């Protein structure tokens, strides 16, 4: 067995849930805001807090001998820049797949069946039946075919939609054709529901810009469960405020959305405060992942979901 390594956890709750560690791994509490109970030089593996502020995350740099960083999120945008090449980065891919997929479907249904309007009507005690588009028979563009994208695809099957999937390159898989993201504009005019679940990187920043939004048909709904900057916010606001398009989004640019942001006042905007993975399923799934990671790290292996830098 290799020499003992110190691994930091962001909360005592997580340490207690993980339970006994392999003999060559020593747990220590470090929330990246207060000092740990051991010298920072001792920490070789750090489990990051979930959805922490960037200022707190930057404190991970204070551990000079860090070898592995484990996120509790699927996305790792900003982490490579933060960590550089001084440590490996492992993500929580898979932990949030089911909950994020159900958020995507929930947002689509809520928007397309008029739930936000029903909530406003309930507040005013107003009986206001009206026809809404619904999800059945809609053409849905699913942009992103990774783990969460696949979970969204599976959940869309019973809703009888016309599904167009877009990935990094054109190809086919067991479920049919995957179009290239570069061809998204070619198909935009027929996409009535655009669901975004791509990682944020240089190629996806403002993937949905003013030009693409303009090509979507009147009444189309944008469902974003990826990252806020995948969509050009200024262009989105222009289309939504005009009433031409709808948005049902879990993520925004900026976050938190400022109190005076125009989207708050748009009746055709459904705003969720980045809650996609934050369900009761998250914590036990994260603990199960950590059990597997700890066994791998104890054996000198890299563990699951290691980020491969290009």
C-alpha positions as CSV (number, residue, x, y, z in Angstrom):
1,X,0.0,0.0,0.0
2,X,1.3,3.5,-0.9
3,X,2.1,6.2,1.7
4,X,-0.7,8.0,3.4
5,X,-2.3,10.8,1.5
6,X,-4.5,13.6,2.9
7,X,-7.8,14.2,1.2
8,X,-10.0,17.2,2.1
9,X,-13.8,17.3,2.2
10,X,-15.9,20.5,2.1
11,X,-18.2,19.5,4.9
12,X,-18.4,17.2,7.9
13,X,-21.6,15.8,6.6
14,X,-19.8,14.5,3.6
15,X,-17.0,13.0,5.7
16,X,-19.6,11.2,7.9
17,X,-21.5,9.9,4.9
18,X,-18.4,8.5,3.2
19,X,-17.5,6.7,6.4
20,X,-14.3,4.7,6.7
21,X,-11.6,5.5,4.2
22,X,-8.8,3.2,2.9
23,X,-6.0,3.1,5.4
24,X,-3.7,5.2,3.2
25,X,-6.1,8.1,2.8
26,X,-6.6,10.5,5.7
27,X,-9.7,12.7,5.7
28,X,-9.6,16.4,6.7
29,X,-12.3,19.1,6.7
30,X,-11.6,22.0,4.4
31,X,-14.4,24.2,3.0
32,X,-11.9,26.4,1.1
33,X,-13.0,29.4,3.3
34,X,-11.5,28.5,6.7
35,X,-8.2,26.9,7.4
36,X,-8.0,23.1,7.5
37,X,-6.8,21.3,10.6
38,X,-3.6,20.3,8.9
39,X,-1.0,22.3,7.0
40,X,-2.2,23.1,3.5
41,X,1.0,21.5,2.2
42,X,-0.3,18.1,3.4
43,X,-3.4,18.1,1.2
44,X,-3.0,16.1,-2.0
45,X,-6.6,15.5,-2.9
46,X,-9.4,18.0,-2.6
47,X,-13.2,17.5,-3.0
48,X,-14.6,20.8,-4.0
49,X,-17.7,22.4,-2.4
50,X,-20.9,22.2,-4.4
51,X,-21.8,25.4,-6.3
52,X,-19.3,27.5,-4.3
53,X,-18.6,31.1,-5.1
54,X,-15.6,31.6,-7.4
55,X,-13.8,33.5,-4.7
56,X,-13.9,30.5,-2.4
57,X,-12.9,28.1,-5.2
58,X,-9.8,30.1,-5.9
59,X,-8.5,29.2,-2.4
60,X,-7.7,25.7,-3.6
61,X,-4.6,27.2,-5.1
62,X,-3.3,27.6,-1.5
63,X,-2.6,23.8,-1.4
64,X,0.8,23.7,-3.1
65,X,1.0,19.9,-3.3
66,X,-2.4,19.2,-4.7
67,X,-2.5,16.3,-7.1
68,X,-6.2,15.6,-7.6
69,X,-9.3,17.9,-7.5
70,X,-12.8,16.3,-7.4
71,X,-15.7,18.5,-8.4
72,X,-19.3,17.8,-7.3
73,X,-20.6,19.2,-10.6
74,X,-20.7,17.7,-14.1
75,X,-19.4,20.8,-15.7
76,X,-15.9,21.9,-15.1
77,X,-15.9,25.3,-16.9
78,X,-13.3,27.5,-15.2
79,X,-11.7,24.7,-13.4
80,X,-8.9,24.1,-15.9
81,X,-8.0,27.8,-15.8
82,X,-8.2,27.7,-12.0
83,X,-6.1,24.5,-11.5
84,X,-3.8,24.7,-14.6
85,X,-1.7,21.6,-15.0
86,X,-0.7,21.4,-11.3
87,X,-3.4,18.7,-10.5
88,X,-5.8,16.3,-12.3
89,X,-9.5,17.2,-12.3
90,X,-12.2,14.6,-11.9
91,X,-15.9,15.6,-12.3
92,X,-19.1,14.3,-11.0
93,X,-20.4,13.2,-14.4
94,X,-23.3,10.9,-14.0
95,X,-24.3,12.1,-10.5
96,X,-26.6,14.8,-11.9
97,X,-27.7,13.1,-15.1
98,X,-31.2,12.0,-13.9
99,X,-32.1,15.2,-12.1
100,X,-30.9,17.5,-14.8
101,X,-32.7,15.5,-17.4
102,X,-36.0,15.7,-15.4
103,X,-35.4,19.5,-15.1
104,X,-35.1,19.8,-18.9
105,X,-38.3,17.9,-19.5
106,X,-40.1,19.7,-16.7
107,X,-39.1,23.1,-18.0
108,X,-40.2,22.2,-21.5
109,X,-43.6,20.9,-20.3
110,X,-44.1,23.8,-17.9
111,X,-43.5,26.3,-20.7
112,X,-45.4,24.5,-23.4
113,X,-48.4,23.9,-21.2
114,X,-48.6,27.4,-19.7
115,X,-47.8,26.5,-16.1
116,X,-46.3,30.0,-15.4
117,X,-49.5,31.6,-16.6
118,X,-51.6,29.2,-14.5
119,X,-49.6,30.1,-11.4
120,X,-50.3,33.8,-12.1
121,X,-54.0,33.0,-12.6
122,X,-54.1,31.1,-9.3
123,X,-52.6,34.0,-7.5
124,X,-55.4,36.2,-8.9
125,X,-58.1,33.5,-8.5
126,X,-58.8,33.7,-12.2
127,X,-60.2,30.7,-14.1
128,X,-58.5,31.1,-17.5
129,X,-58.6,28.0,-19.8
130,X,-56.7,28.4,-23.0
131,X,-54.9,26.3,-25.6
132,X,-51.1,25.8,-25.3
133,X,-48.7,24.1,-27.8
134,X,-47.9,21.1,-25.6
135,X,-44.9,18.9,-26.2
136,X,-46.4,16.1,-28.3
137,X,-45.8,16.5,-32.0
138,X,-43.3,19.3,-31.5
139,X,-39.9,19.3,-33.3
140,X,-37.3,19.2,-30.5
141,X,-33.7,20.1,-31.1
142,X,-31.5,18.4,-28.5
143,X,-28.0,20.0,-28.5
144,X,-25.7,17.7,-26.6
145,X,-25.6,13.9,-26.7
146,X,-23.4,13.1,-23.7
147,X,-24.5,11.4,-20.6
148,X,-27.2,14.0,-19.6
149,X,-28.2,14.4,-23.3
150,X,-28.8,10.7,-23.5
151,X,-31.0,10.8,-20.3
152,X,-33.0,13.6,-21.8
153,X,-33.4,11.6,-25.0
154,X,-34.8,8.6,-23.1
155,X,-37.2,10.8,-21.2
156,X,-38.5,12.4,-24.4
157,X,-39.4,9.1,-26.0
158,X,-42.9,8.8,-24.4
159,X,-43.8,12.3,-25.4
160,X,-44.1,11.6,-29.2
161,X,-41.9,14.4,-30.4
162,X,-39.9,14.7,-33.6
163,X,-36.4,14.7,-32.2
164,X,-33.3,16.2,-33.9
165,X,-30.1,15.5,-32.0
166,X,-26.9,17.5,-32.4
167,X,-23.4,16.5,-31.4
168,X,-19.9,17.7,-32.0
169,X,-19.8,15.8,-35.3
170,X,-22.4,14.1,-37.5
171,X,-22.7,10.4,-37.0
172,X,-25.2,7.7,-36.1
173,X,-25.6,5.6,-33.0
174,X,-28.0,3.0,-31.7
175,X,-30.8,5.6,-31.6
176,X,-30.4,7.0,-35.1
177,X,-28.9,10.1,-36.7
178,X,-26.9,12.7,-34.8
179,X,-26.4,16.0,-36.7
180,X,-23.4,18.2,-36.3
181,X,-23.8,21.2,-34.1
182,X,-22.2,23.2,-36.9
183,X,-25.4,22.5,-38.9
184,X,-27.7,23.7,-36.2
185,X,-28.5,26.9,-38.1
186,X,-29.6,24.9,-41.1
187,X,-32.3,23.2,-39.1
188,X,-33.2,26.0,-36.8
189,X,-36.3,27.1,-38.7
190,X,-38.1,23.9,-37.8
191,X,-37.0,23.6,-34.2
192,X,-39.9,24.5,-31.9
193,X,-38.2,23.4,-28.7
194,X,-34.4,23.9,-28.4
195,X,-32.9,22.0,-25.4
196,X,-29.3,22.9,-24.6
197,X,-27.0,20.5,-22.7
198,X,-23.5,21.1,-24.0
199,X,-20.4,21.9,-21.9
200,X,-19.3,25.5,-21.8
201,X,-16.1,26.0,-23.8
202,X,-14.7,28.2,-26.5
203,X,-16.8,26.5,-29.2
204,X,-20.1,26.7,-27.3
205,X,-19.8,30.2,-25.8
206,X,-22.8,32.1,-27.4
207,X,-23.6,29.1,-29.5
208,X,-27.1,30.4,-29.5
209,X,-26.6,33.9,-30.7
210,X,-28.8,36.6,-32.3
211,X,-28.5,35.0,-35.7
212,X,-29.6,31.6,-34.5
213,X,-32.4,32.9,-32.4
214,X,-33.7,34.8,-35.4
215,X,-34.0,31.6,-37.4
216,X,-36.1,29.8,-34.8
217,X,-39.8,29.9,-35.6
218,X,-42.2,32.2,-33.9
219,X,-43.3,30.8,-30.5
220,X,-40.2,28.5,-30.1
221,X,-39.0,27.8,-26.6
222,X,-35.4,27.7,-25.5
223,X,-34.6,25.3,-22.7
224,X,-31.2,25.8,-21.2
225,X,-29.8,23.3,-18.7
226,X,-26.2,23.7,-19.8
227,X,-24.5,26.9,-18.8
228,X,-25.7,30.5,-19.1
229,X,-23.1,31.8,-21.5
230,X,-24.0,29.1,-24.1
231,X,-26.8,31.6,-25.0
232,X,-26.1,35.3,-25.8
233,X,-28.2,36.9,-23.0
234,X,-28.6,40.2,-24.8
235,X,-29.9,38.6,-27.9
236,X,-32.2,36.3,-25.9
237,X,-33.7,39.2,-24.0
238,X,-34.5,41.0,-27.2
239,X,-36.4,38.0,-28.6
240,X,-38.2,37.1,-25.4
241,X,-39.1,40.7,-24.4
242,X,-40.7,41.1,-27.9
243,X,-42.9,38.1,-27.2
244,X,-41.6,36.2,-30.3
245,X,-39.8,33.5,-28.4
246,X,-40.1,31.8,-25.0
247,X,-37.4,30.7,-22.6
248,X,-37.5,28.2,-19.8
249,X,-34.0,28.1,-18.3
250,X,-32.2,26.8,-15.2
251,X,-29.0,28.7,-16.0
252,X,-28.2,32.3,-16.9
253,X,-25.5,34.8,-17.7
254,X,-25.0,36.4,-15.3
255,X,-25.8,34.4,-12.2
256,X,-27.5,35.2,-10.0
257,X,-29.8,37.1,-12.3
258,X,-29.9,40.7,-11.0
259,X,-33.1,41.9,-9.5
260,X,-33.5,44.5,-12.2
261,X,-32.9,42.1,-15.1
262,X,-35.6,42.4,-17.8
263,X,-36.2,38.7,-18.0
264,X,-37.9,38.7,-14.6
265,X,-40.7,40.8,-16.1
266,X,-41.2,38.7,-19.2
267,X,-44.4,36.5,-18.9
268,X,-42.9,34.1,-21.5
269,X,-39.8,33.5,-19.4
270,X,-39.6,30.7,-16.8
271,X,-36.7,31.3,-14.5
272,X,-35.2,28.5,-12.3
273,X,-32.1,29.5,-10.1
274,X,-29.6,26.9,-11.3
275,X,-31.3,24.1,-9.5
276,X,-30.9,21.3,-12.1
277,X,-28.8,18.9,-10.1
278,X,-29.9,20.0,-6.7
279,X,-32.4,17.3,-5.6
280,X,-32.5,14.7,-2.8
281,X,-30.9,12.3,-5.2
282,X,-27.7,14.3,-5.4
283,X,-26.0,13.6,-2.1
284,X,-26.3,9.8,-2.0
285,X,-25.2,9.6,-5.6
286,X,-22.2,11.8,-4.9
287,X,-21.3,9.6,-1.9
288,X,-21.4,6.5,-4.1
289,X,-19.1,8.1,-6.6
290,X,-16.7,9.1,-3.9
291,X,-16.6,5.5,-2.6
292,X,-15.4,4.4,-6.1
293,X,-13.0,7.3,-6.4
294,X,-11.5,6.7,-3.0
295,X,-10.9,3.0,-3.8
296,X,-9.2,4.0,-7.1
297,X,-7.0,6.8,-5.5
298,X,-6.0,4.4,-2.7
299,X,-4.7,2.0,-5.4
300,X,-2.8,4.8,-7.2
301,X,-5.4,4.9,-10.0
302,X,-6.8,8.2,-11.6
303,X,-10.4,7.5,-10.8
304,X,-13.5,8.1,-12.9
305,X,-14.4,11.2,-15.0
306,X,-10.9,12.6,-15.3
307,X,-10.8,15.7,-17.5
308,X,-8.6,15.3,-20.5
309,X,-7.2,18.7,-21.4
310,X,-6.9,19.4,-25.2
